Structure formats: structure tokens, C-alpha cells
């Protein structure tokens, strides 16, 4: 995709005068409170961070009242994203708190992708005082990127009174490195969950894995175990012949295709399961398309992101989505 600049001349239209005034007041209050308590202001330590739908309110919208938040919409399969992403990260460190960079994986956060009206990736937006500002799509040269960021910083200060938070990148890295390790270990809980799964106690395994994830949401073993347990729970008691016949008779019935894909995966027909759901995404729209896409991502979790069949299916999914 060729880069397409998105004019920032409409910023004032996106952010009403009242919103700008409120943003200035909030920014001043946040700085005053930080000075009074000695606490680090919002965004003072993390210059680059991942964001998902659950954390968007706090990590982006609230943070944007103190510092411009640049959003990088990307995906693992997107080659231009791999060129643009490191450049944005380097500039975030260089600008040292004049903006922060939020990275959003579009495969895992389709709702955010759709809410911003993104047409393709890489796509870069900004949020200032809770107001979205489109910047550009596609990879851009460093000189042009610097111009866009300089303009963003200027607009944030002039229109909203938001000047960012000065950060020493080295100190930020040290602060992150010194952060306490994740709560754990979970060896006993994971062993109990795996034993329940092996014994066919799917409800017990699901509860155990969810308990681990409640404390450590990124625990890879718990995520994999939960995905497997939930898959087995969904297919429990199904008649494979009936399910596959219904899927063949009703090719436009998304739920029939989803159920058949679950059985395909349990039966070891991984590529068939992925292909069935990619086809369902291509043929449908709205809620049906989202249901098929979400189930496909869940099945990716069961197999594992490093599996070449998952990589191939992600590429196929990207073609039909974008």
C-alpha cells in the first residue's frame, strides 16, 4: 500500500472548543496533582506499549489527557508494518515523552480496528484529549514521519494545552526492568488443571486455567490449556456425522460452519478447520463475519502462533478481511 497522508487540518472539527478547554483543565490538574504528591504523571515511564480492547479506555483515552498517544495499527503478517513499527518506536524514545506509542494488533482487536475506520495497515492515528486524529496509512519515510509528529506535538500544545511528560528513555527502561515479576509461580495450579483435562474433567480444567489467567493474563501455558479445554467442551456430545452433514447442507449457516470447524480441529484436520472459517469470513458480513473470525482466532490459540499452518491461515484471513 502506498502511504496516504491524512490531513490534520480538521483537528479543531474533531475536538470541539469545549472539549479542548476541558482537556487543558484536566492536563493542568494532572500536572498539579503529580507535583503535589510526587507521583509520576500518566505515561511517565512507558513510551511504547501494547494495547487491547480491554485496556483502551485507561491506556489510551485517559493517557491522552496528559500526552499525545500515537496508535500504530499493525499485524504480524504485514511486512510494511515491520518497517514502520521499529521506526516509530525509535522516534518515541527520541521524542522522550512528547508523545507515547500504543501498538494495536488488528488480528486480536478487530473492534478497535473497525471503530477507527481503518482501511488497511499499517495505519497510524493519534488520540489527543480523547479525540481521534488520523495521521497516515502505509509506510512513510523518516523525514515525512518526523514532520507529522512535529505537527501533532504542536497541535496538542496549541489546541489542547497538552505538552507531554518529559521522560529519560534510559530511566524508563530501568523502571520497567525493575518492575516486580508476575505473580506466581503457578506450577501446582497448572499441573492440577492439566490433570483435570487428562481426566476429562473439562469444567474443572477450565476453572483452574481461568484462575491462573485472572492473576497472570498472558501466561502462555494457561492460555493454551484453556483454549484446548474450551474446545473439547464445545464438541462434547456432538455427533460428527450430523454436524458435518449440516455444514455441507447449509454452507451459509455460520454457526454450522463454526461447529464443524471445531470438530475438524479435534479430529486433527487443522487446515480443513482453518479453511472452513476463512471461507465463512469471506462469505459473510456483520455479526456472522465477526463470529467466524473470533472462532478462527480461538482455534489459532489451540494450535499455537508458531505453527506454519497458523501463519498460512493468518495470511489467508488477512486477504479476505483487508
Protein Blocks (a to p, Z undefined) as FASTA:
>chain_A
ZZddddfklmmmmpcfklmmmmmmmmmmmmmmmmmnopacehklmmbdcddfklmmmmmm
mmmmmbccddddddfklmklmmmmmmmmmmmmmnnopaccddddfklmmmlmmmnopabd
cdddddeehiacdfbecjddfklmmmmmmmmmmmmmmmnopgbjaddfklmmmmmmmpcc
deddfklmmmmmmmmmmnopamlmmmmmmmmmmmmmmlmklmmmmmmmmmmmmmgopafk
lmmmmmmmmmmlmklmmmmmmmmmmnopamlmmmmmmmmmmmpgcjllmmmmmmmmmmmm
mnopklmklmmmmmmmmmmmZZ
